[in-house]
Amino acid sequence: MVPGVIVENVSLGLSMCAERVAMFSAVAQGTRPVALALAAPDTDGGPTWPCGACLQVGLELGGPDMLVVVGDNKGGPVQQSTIGELLPRGPHVNV
């Protein structure tokens, strides 16, 4: 397990989501991400899923079958999907 935290910047475009921090850290440690788990407050009454940039990085580093597991940070229900299901028209990459 490789943790990640959000790294915010006054310029939103220079911020880095926790998901990408974790995936990049895994690669820096010489491993390939195989799953991504998020624990975050709900967004609009539902679970918070990775943003498009994080899905794209997940597709490139882990492939379309990489598992994504999300849940709130209060012990609520957990949901799961794959990068390929969340980004169905993502470019095909050789992982």
C-alpha positions as MATLAB code, in Angstrom:
seq = 'MVPGVIVENVSLGLSMCAERVAMFSAVAQGTRPVALALAAPDTDGGPTWPCGACLQVGLELGGPDMLVVVGDNKGGPVQQSTIGELLPRGPHVNV';
ca = [
       0.000    0.000    0.000;
       1.315    3.419   -1.003;
      -0.442    6.426    0.588;
      -1.120    9.716   -1.131;
      -2.331   13.103    0.048;
      -3.669   16.087   -1.846;
      -1.050   18.765   -2.440;
      -2.850   22.039   -2.961;
      -1.504   25.212   -4.505;
      -3.002   28.690   -4.767;
      -3.098   28.012   -8.515;
      -5.604   25.144   -8.758;
      -3.983   23.815  -11.922;
      -0.745   23.215  -10.029;
      -2.448   21.186   -7.287;
      -1.972   17.422   -7.231;
      -4.730   14.981   -6.283;
      -3.950   12.359   -3.654;
      -4.689    9.626   -6.188;
      -1.939   10.770   -8.550;
       0.476   11.328   -5.653;
      -0.064    7.703   -4.580;
       0.251    6.283   -8.103;
       3.387    8.314   -8.875;
       4.875    7.274   -5.522;
       4.225    3.618   -6.350;
       6.052    4.016   -9.654;
       8.920    5.832   -7.896;
       9.183    2.826   -5.554;
       9.438    0.487   -8.532;
       5.919   -0.967   -8.405;
       2.954   -0.808  -10.769;
      -0.355    0.357   -9.281;
      -2.919   -2.462   -9.257;
      -5.719   -0.763   -7.297;
      -6.716    2.682   -6.135;
      -8.664    3.267   -2.913;
     -10.203    6.593   -1.888;
     -11.673    7.639    1.442;
     -13.171   11.107    1.090;
     -16.244   13.102    2.062;
     -19.268   12.495   -0.176;
     -19.711   14.701   -3.233;
     -23.313   15.782   -3.894;
     -24.644   12.957   -1.711;
     -22.613   10.209   -3.342;
     -19.106    8.815   -3.212;
     -16.205   10.862   -4.478;
     -14.645    9.210   -7.531;
     -11.262   10.081   -9.087;
     -11.163   13.045  -11.457;
     -10.472   12.652  -15.172;
      -6.759   13.394  -14.815;
      -6.414   10.696  -12.143;
      -8.358    8.214  -14.280;
      -6.077    8.933  -17.240;
      -2.957    8.396  -15.117;
      -4.501    5.212  -13.694;
      -5.207    3.957  -17.211;
      -1.638    4.574  -18.302;
       0.040    3.206  -15.165;
      -2.335    0.432  -14.095;
      -4.394   -0.362  -17.174;
      -8.144   -0.573  -17.747;
      -8.599   -3.451  -15.280;
      -7.139   -1.505  -12.340;
      -9.638   -1.631   -9.474;
     -10.979    1.623   -8.000;
     -12.587    1.442   -4.542;
     -14.306    4.482   -3.015;
     -15.968    5.190    0.293;
     -16.671    8.114    2.553;
     -14.373    8.937    5.431;
     -17.084    8.048    7.995;
     -17.267    4.273    7.504;
     -20.166    4.338    5.028;
     -20.721    1.846    2.192;
     -17.914    1.125   -0.243;
     -18.324    1.011   -4.019;
     -15.948   -0.279   -6.651;
     -15.356   -0.105  -10.364;
     -12.437   -0.330  -12.781;
     -10.559    2.361  -14.623;
     -11.952    0.981  -17.901;
     -15.543    1.264  -16.664;
     -14.996    4.803  -15.387;
     -13.082    5.915  -18.496;
     -14.705    3.781  -21.218;
     -13.362    5.733  -24.157;
      -9.872    6.199  -22.780;
      -7.031    5.635  -25.202;
      -5.730    2.111  -25.487;
      -2.318    1.882  -23.900;
       0.124   -0.974  -23.502;
       0.747   -1.374  -19.808;
];
